[in-house]
Every structure is written in C-alpha cells, then in structure tokens.
Amino acid sequence: MSFTMCPDGSYVGGNGFTMCPDGSYVGGNRFTMCPDGTYVGSHCFTMCPDGSYVGGNSFTMCPDGSYVGGNSFIMCPDGSYVGVNN
C-alpha cells in the first residue's frame, strides 16, 4: 500500500500521478471525467451513496465519512484517505 504526494500537496494512491484538465491530480497514468465534472484515476467510475464518484468498480467509506475507490484505504500524512485494492 502506498501513496504519492502531488505538486499541489494532495495525495493519490499508488506510485505515480497524472494532472487532469482541471488541474486536479489522480493516481496512475489515466483519468476519466465523471458526470459531475470531477476526474478519477481509472477507465471507469462508481457513484457513492453521497453522490461523489470514485475510480473503479468498488468503494469504501473512510472514518471521516468520505469515500475512496477500492476495498480498503490508507491515511495520508495530511489526514486524507486514498483507496487501495488488497
């Protein structure tokens, strides 16, 4: 399980990131725009119960109430969470 800090100080899951057209960063080397205009680092996305989108086909709720893509999560140094698949 790993994460990477992006140039804007945000964290993404994995060992690399891609900058999206809106200036946000996603983990990996691909992105997809979701119906709400956000980007996820995957070729597919899933809508979570709160209306947010995550990359991939599964999601997990974190202790702060946010959702991440994957079946587990890790906490980054800034207190945010990134999703991982175990």
N, C-alpha and C positions, 0 to 999 in steps of 0.2 A: 504494500500500500504506500503510495507516495503522492505528493502534490508539488506544484511548481508555482513560484511567485511570479506574477506578470509585471510588466513595466509600470502599470498603474497602481501596484500594491495589492491587487486582488489575487486570489489563489484559485487554481484549477487543479482537477485531479489528473494524475499522470506525470509524465516527464517532459512534456512539451506543451506549447500553446499556439493558437492561431488568433490573429486580430480580425474581428468581423467588421463589416462595413460601417457599423455604428460606433466603432471604437472599443467595444467590449471585447473580452478575451474568453475563449473557450479552450478546453483541454483537447489535445490531439491536433491533427492536421486537416480536419474538415469541419464544416459547420452547416447548419440548416436553419432557415428563418421560420419561426413558428407563427401561427395566426395572429398572435398579439404583438408581433414585431420584434420579439426577443430572439436571440440566437442560442442554439445548443450545439455542443460538440459531438455530433453524430449525424448519420444519414436519416435517422428517424427520431420522433419525439413522442412523449406521452404527456397528457394533461393530468395534473394532480388535483386532488379534491379542493384546493384553494384557488384553482384556476391558473396557476403557474405551469410552465412547461419544463420538462427535463429531457435530456437526451437519452435515447434508448427505449426499451420496452418495459422497464420496471422502475419503481421509485421507492424511496424510504423516507419516513418522516424523522427529522432530527429533533433533539431535545428543545431547540428554540422554536419549533413549530414550522420551520422551513422544510422544503422537500429537495431531495437530491436524486439523481439518476443512479440506479444500481441497487444492489441488495444489502448494502452496508454503507457506512460513512466514516470519515475521519475528521477530526477537528484540526483546523489550521492555526498557526500562531496568532492570527488576528481574531480568533473566535468563530470564524465562519466554518462551514462544513462543505466537504466535497464528497461526492459519491464514488464508490468503488464496487467492483464485482469480485466476489471471492470465489 
